[in-house]
Amino acid sequence: MNKENILVIGLGNPGKKYEKTRHNTGFILLDQLQKKWFFSQFKLEKKFNAEISEGFQDDKKIIFAKPQTFMNLSGKSVKKILDFYKMTPEKIIVIHDDLDIALGNLKISINSSSAGHNGVQSIIDEIGTQEFRRIRVGIGEKTSDSQTCRLGAHEFVLGKFSRQEIKKILDIILQIEKNILF
């Protein structure tokens, strides 16, 4: 494979039940990028247990992947994709929700721990390293003392975005594009 190939993983849970939930931020943003960049339609690739879309941007082949393993087993799918394309972890970008970042903001992390995100931890466990790029997309609610509310975190991340919240998430698409095409 050419060194210009990039694998962009969007984290989420499969199925209609989870479609517009906060935990599916990675899926939501990959869907938007697929349309914006006119990449192929997402297609289920059983050998990866992931939906795949491919295309070219700035002379780089980019593979979008949405693991269909459920969040906590995402690494199993990512490992299969990496092995098939003979890619190194440094060519991975993982887009995922982050409860510790305010809604509509993002942070870029490289070679950092999962910080309690089970999907990211699954990837680290399966590929044996944390040396990949992460685009951490804020879904957190800020309280008056500027601390992210952790009460009911599981229910919160599996809750659906409001129209205003989804707009804030989609407003950061240009920042995400810049971080994919670094």
N, C-alpha and C positions, 0 to 999 in steps of 0.2 A: 504494500500500500504506500502511496505517496505520503510524505510527511505533512502535507497540507490538509489531510483528512481530519475532521473534527466530529466527535460524537457528543451530541447534546441530549442529555437525559432529562425529561420532565417527570417529576415524581407526583404520584397521585394514586387513587384507587379506581379500579375498573367498575363499570356499571352505572346505570342511570341514577341510582340512589345517591351516588357521590359526585355527580357531574358538576355542580356549582358550589361545592363545599370549599372551605378555606384550605383544607388539606390537599385539594386538587389544583392548587395554584400552578404547579409545574405543567400539568396537562393543559390548563387554560391558556397559559402563555405560549406553549408550543403550538397549540391550535392557531393562535393569532399569527405567530411567525410563519407557520406553514402557508397560511393564506396570503400574508403580506409579501412573502418571498416567492410565491407561486411554485412551491415545492409540490412533489407528487402527493396524492391523497394518502392519508394514513391507511396502512393495510396491516392486518394481523399477520405476523410471521410466527408460526407455531414453534419453529426451531429456537426462537429467542423468548417465546412467551411475551411478546411485546408488539405494539403497533409501531410501524416504521414509516417514515417519510424521508425522502432524499432530495437533494438539489445542490446547486452550486451558487456560491455567493463570494464575490471578490476572488475568483479563481480557486476557491477552496471547496472541496466536496464536504458537505455537511450532512450528517445523518441525525435525524431527530428520532428519539425513541421514547415511547410511553410504556414502561413495564406493566404487564397485566397480571402481576403476581400478588397484588395488594402491597401497600406501602412497606410493611415490615419485612418483606421478602424481595424487595427490589434488586438487591445485589445479585441474586441468582440469574436474573434476566441480563443485567449489565455484564456479568462475567461471560455469559454465552456470546453476547454481541462483541465484546472485546476480543475473545478468542477467535471468533469467526473472521473478523476483519484484521486480526493481528495488529491491534492498536495497543499503545501503551497508556497507562492511566493519565499521563500528562496531557493527553489529547481529549480527555473527558471534561465536559462542563455539565454540572448537575444544577438544575433549577428547582428550587423547593421553597415551601412556605417556612417562615420563621416567626414563632410567637414572640420572640424577644426583640423584634424590630417593629417599629410603628408602621401601621398600615400604609402602604404605598411607597415605602422607602425600600432601599436594597443595600446590601453589603456584599462585597466580594471577599471570599476566603480561599486561600490556597494552603494545602497541607495543614488543615486544622481538624480538631476532633469533631465528632458528630454533634456535640453540645446537647445530647439527649434526643436528637431526631432519629427515630427508629429506621426510617428509610435510608438515611445517610449512613447510619451504623451498619446496616445490612450490606451496603456497597463496600464499605471499608473492610468488613469481615470477609466478604467473598473475594475481593481482588487483592487483599493483603496489604493495602496501603491507604493512606489518606492524602497522598500527593496528587490531588486533582483539584480543579477549579470549581468553586461553588458560587452560584448566584442565589443568595439568601434573600427572599422576598418577604418583606414585612407584612404580617397579618395581625399584629398585636394591637390590643386596645391599651391605650395609656390611661392610667388613673390620675387623680389630682396630684399624687406624689411622684409621678413619672415612672412608676414601676409597672411592669407588665402584669396583668392579672393572671395568676396561675390556677385560681380556683375553677374547677370544672374545665380544665384545659382540653381534655379528651372530647367533651361535648362541644366546646367552642370550635376546635379545629374541624370537627365533622359537621358543624353548622353551615348553612348556606350563606353566601355573600348577599348583601343587599345590593340594589342597583348602584347606590353611591359608592359602596366598597369596591364593587367590580370595576367601576370607572377608575378609581384610584389605582387599582392593580394594572389595568390596561394602559394607564397614562405613563407607566415606566418602560414601555416597550422599546423606546429609542435607546434608553440606557442599557437595556438587555442586549440589543443588537450590537452596540459598541463593544460590549464585553464578550460577545461570541466572536466577533471579527477582530480581536486584538492583534 
